[in-house]
Amino acid sequence: MRIGTGFLLAILSGLLWGIIAIAIAGISLTLISGLPSAPVLSAGAIAGAVSAAIIMLRAPKLRTNGLYLAAFMGAIIAMLAISFAAPFTEPFATAPIGQAIAIAIIAGAVTLANRACLNDIESGMLKRYTLDVVIVRVLRGFGFVFFTVIVVLPFYVMVMTSLKSQQSLFQNPLDLSVDLTQGTGSLFNSYVELFTKFHFGRFLLISTIVSVSTVLITLAFSIPGAYAVARLRFPGQNVLSKSVLLIYLVPMIVLVIPLYSVFSQLGLRNSIIGLLIVYPATTVPVALYMLQGYFRGLPVELEEAGLMDGLGRLGVIWKITLPLALPALASVSLYVFMIAWNEFLFAFMFLDDPKIFTLSRGVVSLNSSEVPRQHLMAGAVVATIPILVIFLWFERFLVQGLTSGSVKG
């Protein structure tokens, strides 16, 4: 075996993946067990390097599965040897099952990561293209892991905190494990009190009404507007088509104060109607911009055939254009619904009556010293889960609607 840039790059890749794996495992072990399990980063780095070196050796007597099994075992042995069998600064007798699982996960993670990054890479001198391929693989994997942790970790802390009791949070704030022996009654006590004492069911209903109404109003204005920009010819068409997003150059915080003054004089400040005026005003431009690109991508011959068959312009839109534009309408509806559901600034400034609070405004009302922290986290979970489920359900429409009309040919 020739040792060159390929082997050295593999070692560096293994060091990086080992540090990342043991750091994530240490944080996870601390959150799950409540123990201050600080990871020994050097142990993870050496374990990753050993795993990468074994993979690069590619011993001819070992088959593919045997090679990766050897890399897996080598990572475990190196990790335990470097850290003197305490890779998380805690004696192995402390939470032995959890630490054993964490060590196995670290070894498996670095082996899989090295396999993905070093596939078909020789240990000798590498060409510039091959070197770039390895670097891109490592950076892409690092980005995926980094952003996954950034998204999953806060959500995990939020959910686990909502399932804890006030006493357990005071005893050990770092312990985010769940005690299933208490029964489901005490486990979901925060959610029960959230809907019985803090009226979160009403907040949920109001947010649903406001969001759905915003979607309907936005579509009612943006569909004919987008169709006119895409199909009709009139003075200023190009200017209107390119300037619909100029409203987003003005920060919303700048508009809040004059709107607050005007709505107070008109009696619309502390009402749902006020929100239904402001929200569509902020969502119609982006909906119009998205729909006009999709309408331009539809065959104009179909609409011309409808006009020749006796349909009016509204009939063409209703019977031909809209059925063909369902993916775009679904994506726009989902996007507008998410904006209205998560909007906080206008709801915070305009709503003072708790009886008409939206969900985001209701969650903020829990942020006080009089309300336990687990109730605040439970409210955040209630506000997040519906939009997460809806987004995952309509994701294919969102991607299809956003990309349609972007390429012509």
N, C-alpha and C positions, 0 to 999 in steps of 0.2 A: 504494500500500500504506500502510495506517495502522499506525503503530507504537504499540502499547499494551501492556497487561499480558500479552497473548498472546506478543508478540515477546520481551519481557523474560524471561518465564518460560521460553521456548524457549532463550534464551541461557544461562540458569542451568542448565537441564537439560543442554545441551551441555557446559558447563564441568564439571559433575559427571561425566558419562559419559566425557569426555576424560581426566580425572584418574584415574578408575578403570581405564580401558582401558590407559593407558600404565604405570600402576603394576603391573598384573598382567602386562603384556608384559615389563616390566623384570625382574620376579622370575623369570618363565619363562625369559627369555633368559639370566639369570645361572645358573639351575639347569641349563639344557641345555648351554650353552657353557662354563661355568666361569669366565667373565669377570665382573669386578665392574661390571656394567652398571647403574649407578644411573640411573633414568629422570628426564628433565627434565619435571617435572609441569606447568610453565607451557606447554610445547609441546603436551602432550596437551590441556590445558584450552582453549587457543586453537583447536586443531584441532577439538575438539568444538563449540565455539561457532560456528566458521565453518560447519561442517556443518549445525548447527541453523538458522543464519541463511539459508543457501541453500535449505533445505527450506521455511522459512517464506515465502521470497520467492515461490515457486510461479510462476515465469516462465511466462506463457501460451504462449510459443513452444516450451517444453520439454515433452515427454511425461513420463509418470510415471517410466519407466526412465531417461530422460535427466536428469531432475531428481535422482534419487538417485545417478546416475553423477557428476553435477556436484558433489554434496555430498561424495562419496567423494574425488574428485580435489582439491576444495578443502581437505579435511582433510589430505591428504598434503602439499600445497604449504604450508599454514599451519604444519604441524608441522616441516617441514624449514627453513622460513624463520626461524621463531622460535628454533629450536635451532641455527642455522647448520649444518644437515645433520648434527647429532650428537645426536639425541634421547635417546641412552642414555649420554651422557658419554664414549663410546668413539668414536674416529674411524671413519668409515664403512668404511675399508679393513680394519678389524678385524671379522672375521666378516661380510662384506658380504651374503652370502645370508641368514644368520639375521636380520640387522638389516632387510633389505629385506622379508622375510616378516613380521617383527614390525610394521613400519610399515604394511604393507598390512592386516594383521589389525586394528590399532588403528583405521585409517580405516574399515574395514568395520564394526567393532563399534560405533563411535560413530554411524555413519550408520544402522545397523539399530536401535540403541537410540533415537535421535531419531525415527526413523520410527514406531516402536511407541508412543512417548510423545506425539508431536505429531500423530498421525493425526486429521484432521478438526478441527484446532484453528486458529482464525483468529489473525491477527497483531494485531488491534485489541483493544479492551477486551473482557474476558471476563466472563461472568456467574459468579456464585458457584458454581453447579453445575459448569460447565465447568472452573473453576479447581480445584475439588476433584478432578475426574476426572484432570486432568493430574498433580496432586500424588500421587494414589493410584497412577497408572501408574509414576511415577518411583520411589516408595518400594517398590512391589512388585518392580520390576525390580532395584533396588538390593539388596533382601533376597534375591532369587533368586541374584544374582551373588555376594553376600557369603557366603551359606551354601554355595554350590557350591564356592567357593575354599577355605573352611574344611574341607570334606570331602575334596576332591580333592587339595589340596596335601600334606597329611601322607601320604596313601596313595601319591602319586607318589614322595615322598622315600623312603618305606619300601621300595617296590618297586625303585627305582633303586639305593638303597644295598645292597640284597641282591644285586644283580648286579655289584657292584664288587669289586675285589680289595683286599687290605689295603694294598698298595703305592700304588695309585691314590688311596685315601682319605687316606693320609698326605701325598701330594704336593699334592692340592688337594681339601679336603673339600667345597667348593662345586660342584665339577664332578660333576654327576649324569648326564652323558651316557653312552651305552653304546657301547663299542668292539666292533663286530661282527666286526672282523678277527681277534679272538682265538679265534673259534670257540665253538660252543655248550658245549664241554666246560668251558672255563674260565669261561664266562659263568654257568653254573649250578653252579659248584663249591661255593658255599655251601650250596645245597640238597642236593647229594650228600653233603657232609660232615654235614649236619644229620641225615640219616636213617641214615648209616653210623656216625658217631662219637658222636652225641648221642641216638640211639635215638628219634627223633621219630615214627617209625612206631608204636611202642608207645604213646607219649603220645596219638597220634591215635586209636588203637584204644580206649584206655581212655576218652577223652572221648566217643567215639561210644557206647560201652556205657553209660556213666553218663547221657548225655543221653537216649538212647532209653529206658532203664529209668525215668528220671525222668518222661518223657512217659507211659509206660504206667501207672506207679503213680498219677500225677496224674489221668489220665483214669479209672482204676478207682475212685478216691474221689470225684472231682468230678462225674462223670455222675450217679450215683444221688443225690448230695447236691443238685445243682442241680435235678434233676427233682422231688425231694421238696419243695424250697422253692418251686418254680414251680407244682406241680400239687396237692400234698397239703395238707390242712388239719390243723394240730396246734398246740398251745399254744407260743407263742414264735416262730411262723413269721416274723412281720414283723421281730422283733428279730434273728433269725438272718440274715435276708435283708439287713438294713442294716448288720450288724456284721462281716461276713466279712472286710472289709478293714482291720479295726482293728489287725491284726498289723503292718501297714506303718507304723503310727505309732511303732513301736519300732525304732530304728536297729539294723541287723544287728550292728554292732560291739558293742552292749550285750549281745547274746545270745551272742557268741563265747566270752567268758570262762567263764560257767557251763556252757555246752555242752562246752567244752574239758575242764573239770574232771570233768563227769559221764562223758563218753566215755572219758576216761583211766581212770577207775575200772572202767568196764564192758568195757574192752579194744576199744573201737570207734574209737579216735582215729585210728590209722594204718591204716585199712581203707576199702575201697570201700563196704562196707555202711554205714559211718557217714555217708558222703556221701548215700547213697540214703535215709537217714532224714531228713537235714536238708533236702535239696533239695526233695522233695515237700512238706515242711512249709511251705516258703516259696512254693510255686507253686500248691498246692491252693486257697487263698483267692481268688486272682485268676482261676483257671480256673473256680471255682464261680460267681463273680460274673459272668463273661462268659457262661457257659452258661445260667444261670438267666434272663437277659434274652432269650436266643434261644428258650429253651423256652416262655417266656410268649407269644412271638409266633407260635408254631405253633398251627394250628386245633385246639381241644380236641375238636371234633366227630369228627375222625379217630380219636383215641384212644378216644373213647366207642364209636364203631362197632366198633373192634377188641375192646373189652371185651364188647360185645353178641354178637360172633361167637365168643366162647369163649376169647379170649386172656386170660392172666393179666396182672398189672401188668408183670412182667418181659418177657413176650412182647410187650406193647405197646411197651415201651421199645426192645427189640431189633429188632422188625420194622417199626415205624412211626416212632417218634420219632428214633432214631439215623440212619436213612437220610435223613430230612428235615433233620437237623442236621449233615450232612457239612461244609458250609462253615464252621460254627462250630467243629466238632471240628478241622478242618484249621487254622484260625486259632489256636485254643488250643494245639494241638500245636506249631505253629511258634513261638509265643510262649514256651512252656515250654522247648522245645528251645534257643532262643536264650539264655534265662536260665541253663540248666544248662551250656551250652557255654562261655559267657563268664564264669561265676562264678569268682571268684578268692579272696575273703576266707576262706571256709570251707576251700577246698582248700589255701590257704597255711598255715592254722593247724593243720589236722588231718593233713596228709600230710607225712611225713618221708622215706619210702622212695622213691628215684627210680624204682623198678620199677613203682610205682602212681601216678605223677604224672599228673594231667590235663594237657591242652594248655596252659591258662593258667598252671598251676604250672610246667610245663616251660619255657615262655618266660621266666619270671622267673629260672629257674636259669641261663639264659644271660647274665644281666645281671651280669657280673663282669669284672674286669680281665684275666682269663685267656682270655676268649672274645672273638674279634674282633667288631666291631660289625656287620659284614655278616651274621654268623650270627644275631645277635639280630633283625635286621630280617627275615631269611629266616624265622625262626620266627614272627614276627608275621604275615608274609604267609600262611604255612601255616595259622595259626589263624584268619585273617580270610576267606580265599577260600571255604572250604566253607560257612560260614554266610551269606556274601554270595550265593553261587549258590543256596542253598536259599531264602533270603528273596526273591530276584528271581523264582524259579520259583513260589513260593506266595503272592506278593503279592496276587493277586486274591482268593484265599481269605481272606487276613488282613483286607483292607478290607471284604469282604462280611460276614465273621463279626463284625467289630467294630461295623458299622453296623446289622446286622439286629437286630430287637427293640427298637431305640431309639425307633421311631415306631409308634404304635398308631393304628388308625383303620379 
